[in-house]
Structures are given as structure tokens and as C-alpha cells.
Amino acid sequence: MGNLTKSGVILFLGAFQFSLMLLIAEALRPTYSVHSNYISDLGVGIYNYIFNYSIVILGILSILSAIFLLKENRRLILPYTIILVGIGAAGVGLFPENTGNPHIYFSEITFIFSGISAILASFSFVKGPFRIISPFIGIMIIISIILYAGKNFYGIGTGGMERMIVYPTLLWALTFSGYLMGVDKNYRGK
């Protein structure tokens, strides 16, 4: 298995397990609202370990995935932005919402650098149609961050707008990981 395949497998495992654990954490809380509650509300109170552990695992696996990207090409910026996403995600779980500012800072790092990573992917390992789709997803994430920060929720609530950042990020990570798993033999970017 080459470095890109290893990177893809690891990133897939991280994003996939967090996506499932997020759904499980939401389902275990009957009064939880995807419209009104922050995603990080799942990291405090009953069953908080499901959210917190799974996002820490996502962060660690994102960092490991980026390390394999660095082994393939150290000159690219993308692996470093993915490392920042990983640090941010792990920080969100290690410093839950009730810790205040540390949680906010780690959330911001995760959100911002996930959008930047999706944009930068088109300048690195990605070829074909995903080279156009990836920056589109990144721009969508950045626009959602701006709307979220400006409290422009357009009827979908704080939770809904936050998910307009998180869901595209997870879908991008799953798609990018699949791309990496399939491209390794054809990659000539060293």
C-alpha cells in the first residue's frame, strides 16, 4: 500500500466513524434539535463521551493521514492544513463546549482549515472532475462559516447552519479519502 492509499484509508476511517457517532449521539438525546442545538452540545451532559471520543479520534486520524500525504510530497500546503484540521478536531473533543474559549478556538481552527483544505486539494493531489468539485465544496464551507459567524441562519437555525459547515466537510473528507485510495498507482507528483 502506498502513502496516498494509507492516507486515504486513515482519513476515511476517521471521517466515517465520526459521522456515525454524530448520528448516534444525536439519536440518544430525544430533546436534541439539529435546528436549535450546536453540534458541540453533544459533548456535554449524558453520553458526551460518544461525541468527544469520536471527534478526538477524527482529529488523530486526520493528522496521521496528513503525515502520509507529507511523505508523498512535503512541498504542498494541503497536508499542513489537514494537520491543523486534525488538531482543531481533537481540541474540540478534549476541550468540550463547557470549557469556553479553548473550545471556541479549536472549533474555529477546524471549520476554517477544513474549507481551506478542500480548496487547496485542487492544487495538489487531485485531478479530473474532483479538481473542480473540491474547491466548490471549500467555498461552500467558507460561505457557511461567514453566514454562521454573522448569525445569518436563514430559517435553518444555529444547528442547521453549523451543519452546513460540518456535513460538507465530512462528505469532502470521505470523497477525498476515496480519491486517495484510488489514485496511488497513478500519482506522479513527487
C-alpha positions, 0 to 999 in steps of 0.5 A: 500500500502506498502513502496516498492509499494509507492516507486515504484509508486513515482519513476515511476511517476517521471521517466515517466513524465520526459521522456515525457517532454524530448520528448516534449521539444525536439519536440518544438525546430525544430533546436534541434539535439539529435546528436549535442545538450546536453540534458541540452540545453533544459533548456535554451532559449524558453520553458526551463521551460518544461525541468527544471520543469520536471527534478526538479520534477524527482529529488523530486520524486526520493528522496521521493521514496528513503525515502520509500525504507529507511523505508523498510530497512535503512541498504542498500546503494541503497536508499542513492544513489537514494537520491543523484540521486534525488538531482543531478536531481533537481540541474540540473533543478534549476541550468540550463546549463547557470549557469556553474559549479553548473550545471556541478556538479549536472549533474555529481552527477546524471549520476554517482549515477544513474549507481551506483544505478542500480548496487547496486539494485542487492544487495538489493531489487531485485531478479530473472532475474532483479538481473542480468539485473540491474547491466548490465544496471549500467555498461552500464551507467558507460561505457557511462559516461567514453566514454562521459567524454573522448569525445569518441562519436563514430559517435553518437555525444555529444547528442547521447552519453549523451543519452546513459547515460540518456535513460538507466537510465530512462528505469532502473528507470521505470523497477525498479519502476515496480519491486517495485510495484510488489514485496511488498507482497513478500519482506522479507528483513527487 
